[in-house]
Amino acid sequence: MPSSSRSRSRGLTAKRALVYAGAAVVALVVAVLVARLLRTLPAVQDFIAEYPGHSPLPDGAPVGIPAWLAWQHFFNAFFLVMLVRTGLIIRSKARPPAFWTRDNSRWPRTKGAPRRLGISVWLHLVVDGFWVLNGVVYVVLLFATGQWVRVVPTSWEVVPNSISVVLQYLSLDWPVENSWVSYNDAQVLAYFAIVFVASPLAIVTGLRLSPVWPMQGGWTKVVPERFARALHYPVMLFFLLFTAVHVVLVLATGALRNLNHMYAARESDDWVGFAVFAVSLAVMAGAWVLAKPLLLAPVAERFGQVRRMPPAPAAPARSATRG
């Protein structure tokens, strides 16, 4: 694509993003006004009193957040940031600066010849593999330690309680929180959707679009490519939306205490969790900057053959004068 076309495309994308951001702000302001109006109605007040936002946990539910969950939170955030970074590189459809081919003399060997991948696709698949591995460890520990009861709905009361929580948040008269003991029901539904709905969808659609999926045979009909392509990007946007709302609420509803829960696995209002959070942000920012295909080409060469492509020829300069 010529540089002028790329610049025009970036400009249109930036304008579209500004329009979407403005529309989101307007929609949020309207939602807040409507929620505050609704909370003046006696019926709504009775509803919130009956469903304050927390369903009772089963007997024997664990209290507190273990250290492994704090570490899992960091790794999950790190890999998600890298997936977004590499996914945006792929979605830009820029010409790959290099291509990677797996060394078929090493394990795992395949009968057919290895397929050549753009170095950006290779990086995305590597990060995806680590993210999936981290998710498997998380789910295993979640059920092995009983922490699953904190993120899996166990009563239908979670539905009206979630509506109540959303209404309380939007009206800016927020519910009382103690995430060390339990999450509110809106959090429960959100975490359940992320762990058990959005994550499997991201994995399946990502596999379908990757070179790992068989090109021939019945597997091609199990998940149609068009369906996977149409769903994979919106799932990423859902992750981004969840992350944005999650971060805002963490910082707005007692930042020090929440960060201690999430990053230091401790019930305290000191600055330990904030310090760990700040370090994690620095690590993720550094990884974002360093996640450039050519910088990681030496790593890719340890697992296969990397062929660097010559730079694209520069577009000829237009004459300043006309004859």
Beta strands, then each sheet from edge to edge (+ up, - down):
strand 1: 98-102
strand 2: 116-118
strand 3: 304-308
sheet 1: 2+ 1- 3+
end
